[in-house]
């Protein structure tokens, strides 16, 4: 099974667009993120995020066997916890968060974590630098250690936290060295685009060695609508890296779908 655990909606796609692309790429299931980077949507406007979450809820409504919807909220905005509960009521069972103007250890973020934990909503965080030049100072992997104050919360840090990938490995290693099984660990890490090509093989090599494939998951980080060929190219890029690292079949299956399946088990 292949689960693409990181696909952006733009607000311009239809369910048919998404399903066609997944079929073309031979992807079984996908986590879709409510739009916040395109189509006039904004992280910094509550009405915009309400509209984005409603769009995603409509998109996945008849396809929940394959499409898992992740809402977007901004904890620094008023009524963010209520917005998250509303998104859950719409049928969105996870959350995407992008620290921008707030830190993952801020009080406003802790209030969202508490709500997400009660609702058993896993969270996908941006971590690491932004490729568009926005400040990444809010997104260092060590800042997410605040998650450990919420024992039931299960999160993924995207992009292996690059350029702080060693720091990301250290954060994820804590549960493992304390004897917690990967499926019960609080942290997972997606290997979607982060490190530039010259670094990518070594970053993945270290992540596999430290975190094991049990804590790593595939995400294409594409924006819908797009062709299935684009998603397939992202899959092939990962496959080529795993070939170079001589990763076995079981470990590949875990990275390409098994880790995300375990992460989403509460839903």
N, C-alpha and C positions, 0 to 999 in steps of 0.2 A: 504493500500500500504506500502511495505517495500522498503526503499531506503538505500542501504549500501553506505555511504558517505565517505568511506576511504578504498580503496583497492589498494595495490601496484602491479604494474607490475614488472616483473623481466627481461623481454626481451625474455623469453623462452616460453611464453604462446601463444596460438592461440585464435582467437575469439571463436572457438568452445569450447575450454577449459573453457573460462570465462563463456559463456552462459550456459554450462552444470552445472557448479558449482552454478550459480545463480538459475537455475531451481531446482536443488536438494535442495537448501536452501529456496526455495519459496521467493526469492528476486526479486522484480519487476524491479528495476533500480539500477545502481551502478555508482559511481564516480571512475574512474580508474586514477591512477597517473603514469606518465611516469617513467620508471625505472631509479634509480640513486643510489641504494644501493647494486646492485648485477649484475652479468653478465658482469663485467668489466666496467660498467657505473660509472661515477664519477661526483659529484657536482662541482668539481674544474677544469673541462676540457670542454671547449665550444664545441668541436667537438663531445665529448661523449654525451653531452646534446642534440645537434642537432639530433644525431642518435636516442636517446631515444624518443624525441618528434615525429620524423618521424615514429618510430615503433608504437607508440600509435595511431597516426593518421591513419595508415593503419589498425590497429586492430579494431578501432571503426567505420571505414568508412561506412560499410553497416548495422550498428546496432545502429544508433544514437537515435532510439526510446527507447533503454534500457541502452546504455553505454554513459557516459559523460566523455570526456577526459580532464584531467588537465595536462598542460605542467609543466615542471620544468625548471626554470632559476636560475642563481646565479647572484644577482645584483652587486657583486663585480668584475665580469668578464667584459671585454671590450664588448661593443655592446649588453649588456643584453637587453636593451629596443627593439632593432631591433630583437633580438632573440624571444622576446615575441610576437612582431607583426607577425613574420614569423610563429610562432606556431599557432597563431589565424587564419592566412590564411590557415593553414593546416586543420582547423576544430576543434582545441582544444579550448574549451570555458571557461576554468578556469585555475587556476595556483596553484601549490604547492610550498611553500617556506620554507626553513630550515635555520634559522640563524646559520651560522657556520663560524666564522671569521668576521662577520659583525653584527651590532645591528639593530633591526627593526626601529630605529630612525635615522640611518645614511643617508647621502645625497643620496648614491647610491640606497638605498631602496626606498626613496621618489620618485626617478625617475621612478622606476618600478610601484609604487602605482599610479602615475599620468598616466602612460601608461595603466595600467590595468583598471583604472577608465574610461578612454576614450573608451576603448574597451568593457566596461561592463563585465569584467572578474572577477568573485569572486575568492578569495584567501583562500586556506587552509594552515594554518601555523602549523608547529610543535611548541608546547609550552611545557615548563617544562623540566624535566631532560631527559637524554638519557639513555636507558637501557644498551647500549653497553659501557658505561663508558666515552664517549666523554663529553667534558665540556658543561653543560647546561647554562653557565653564560650569553649567548646571548639571552636566550629564556624565560626570566621572563615575565609573563603576562602584568605587568605594562608598559613594553617597547613598547607594541603594541598600547598604547594610541596615538602614532604618526599617526595612521590610521585616527584619527579624523580630521587631516588636509586635508583629501580628502573625502568630504562629500558624494560622490556617491559610495564609495568603500564599498563592503560588504564582510566580512571575517568570517572565523571560526578558533578558536583556538582549536587545538587537545588536547586530553588527559586531559581536564579540568585543564591544566597547572600544574599538580601535580609535585612536592610537594607544589607548590604555589597556591593551589586551592582556598583558601580564597581570594587571590589577584585576581585570575581570576574572581571570583564572583563579586568582587568590580568593576572591569573593565566593566563587562557586565551589572551591575546594573545601570550604569550612565544613559543610554538612558531610561530605564524604569522609574526611579524616575523623569525624566524630561518629562514624558508624551508621549514618542515616542512608538508607537505600536511595538510589537516584530517583525512583518514582515517588518517594516521599520528601525529596528535597524541595526547598522553597525556590531555588534558582535554576533556571535553564538559560541557554544562550543560543540565539539564532545566528546562522552563518551567512546571512544575507549580506549584500554588498557593504563593505566597510573598508578593509585594508586595500590599498591599490595593488595591482597585480604583482609588483616586485616583492611585496611583503606577504602576499596571500598564502603561499604554500607554507611558509614558516609559522605564520599565525595559526593556521589550521593544524599544523603538526603539533605545536605546543598545546593547543586546546584539546586535541584528542588524547595526548599523553597525560595531561593534568586532570581534565574534567571527565574523560572517557566519552565515547559516543553516546552514552546513556543520558548525558546532559546537553547534547547538541541537537539542533533541529534545523531543517531546511526551510528557507523562505526565499521567494524569488524577489520580493520588494518591487514588483512591477506595479504600474498604474493602469487600471482599467479605464476605458476599453482598450484591449491590446490583443495581438494575435497569440494563439497558442505557441507559435514558433518562438516568440520571445521568451515565454516561460520555459519551453523545452531547451532553449539555449542556456538559460540559467542552470537548469538541471544538468545539462551536459558539461558545463564549466565545473560544477561541483564534482561530477563523476570523474572528470579528468584529474582533478586534484586528488581525489581518493585513490585513483589508479596509481598516481605517482607515490602516494604514501603507503601503497600496498595494503589498503584497508579491506578486511574480509567481508563476506556477503552479509553476515548477521549484523555487523557494525554499520554497514551501509543502510540496511533496512531500518535500523534504529534511527539513524540520522535523517533519513528521507521520510520517515513517517511515524516510527515507533515512539520517539520521544514526545512528539506533539500529541499523539493519541493518549499517552499516559498523563500528560499535562492537562488535557481536557476531560479527564475521566469524571470529574464532578458534574459535568454537564451532559 
